Amino acid sequence: WVRSVRAQKEVLFLHINDGSSLEHLQVVADPSLENRDLTFGSAVEVRGKLVKSPHRRQNMELQAETIRVVGPCDIWTFPLKMKERHPLEYVRQFPHLRCRSNTLASLLRIRSEATAAIHSFFQDNGYVHIHTPIITSNDCEGAGELFQIETSNKARESAEKTQFFNVPAFLTVSGQLHLEVMAGAFTHVFTFGPTFRAENSQSRRHLAEFYMVEAELSFTESLQDIMQVMEDLFKTVTSTVLSKCPRDVELFHKYIAPAQKVINVIEKTCSPVTHFGVWFFFFFPSCRISYSEAVEILKQASQTFTFKPEWGRDLQTEHEKYLVKHCGEVPVFVIDYPYDLKPFYMRDNEDGPQHTVAAVDLLVPGVGELCGGSLREERLPFLESRLQRYAKPTGTRGVFQYLDLRKYGSVPHGGFGMGFERYLQYILGVDNIKDVIPFPRFSHSCLL
């Protein structure tokens, strides 16, 4: 595809790009090869010779012998303009064309490399990849923010009073409960797939459909083990993205989030390095505090919060960002949340009088919560006692199946989940999470 056309009296210059890189290939041609269809945005086939370029900014250029326009482009109606840096708000209006902008093209290459790095990390560390169901009857989080599945012919269904699956079915909010099943046979398992939340929010940090990285580890009694995997995953994936997509990352830090200070979690002992003028500090000086300590910090803050911090209440985004700032703009692990605040499957710490569970959230600058995890309650009596306080969170049959996991070879285990889009939002400094997904919500309908 042609990214720029510059015709001079004695020479014709084209910049072409096939989407594999942010860098363009310069084509040098005789002016006689120019025609009216050779415009910005058009698709071309160029034949010629690759030669060393005399210019310092590029290694090679293509001396064209023939240029054929495969697909013309009307530059007057094409929403993207040559040599114009379109803001994200503008390109968001054209979901079917925005991947042709440099920003979204860079984002999609980064997503691709990060996805491959996540799979490599888990496979290199002995994890088995599990495809967990997308259609399910459970609500893992217990928050009720579910999309229910119905057939398109609702009128007939209503008349027959039947359900397609014979039970209510929903789009999954998490693969965790299914991973726990597999962790009883494979020790270390992970999944990486789409999840759905029917949270009625149009904010810059919420999506109805997003990708979640989730892992479960058997034979672990320490929350520290879970936090270590979170940290190692972040280090490895971010290191890979920086090494394989340096110019794509640079584009975001130079033009989209110039003030963003990215903390690349590699090794504290490593020296800082620079990628094309952007500094990445290679350390992970994380702060680790308990939920109770976090609440006390918030209560003593000089800042006025919209939501008053109280022990036993959820930490809001404003609280999370303040805690990160209070700890020096570094990642913050918050552990040991109130017993009544967290889902039924989290392990009881058996402490008092402030009763807590072995849960952990990883908070990062600019975003807030990035990862959430816990030790799972592997003790059958504790789990049965807890379930009696809930309204059967996974359905009657699901409850018996979940309890069966604790009857037959139960072991201490735990796991976590990381929102993929939030991860990208953090490392790239993007303010609106909708700008790190390939298609905005319902954008696919524009093609129907």
ABEGO torsion letter per residue (X at the ends): XBABBBBBAABBBBBBBAGABABBBBBBBBAAABBAABBBGBBBBBBEBBBBBABAABABBBBBABBBBABBBBAAABABBBGBBBBAAAAAABAAAAAABAAAAAAAAAAAAAAAAAAAAAAAAGBBBBBBBABBABBAAGAGBBBBBBBABAAAAAAAGBBAAGBBBBBBABAAAAAAAAAAAAGBBBBBBBBBBABBBABAABBABBBBBBBBBBGBABAAAAAAAAAAAAAAAAAAAAAAAAAAAAAAAAAABAABBBBBBBBAABBBBBBGGBBBBBBBBBBBBBAAAAAAAAAABABBBABBBBBGBBBBAAAAAAAAAAAGGBBBBBBGBBAAABBAABBBAGBOABBBBBBBBBBBBGAEBABBBBBBBABAAAAAAAAAABBGAAEAAAAAAAAAAAABGBBBBBBBBBBAAAAAAAAAGBABAAAABABBBGAAAAAX
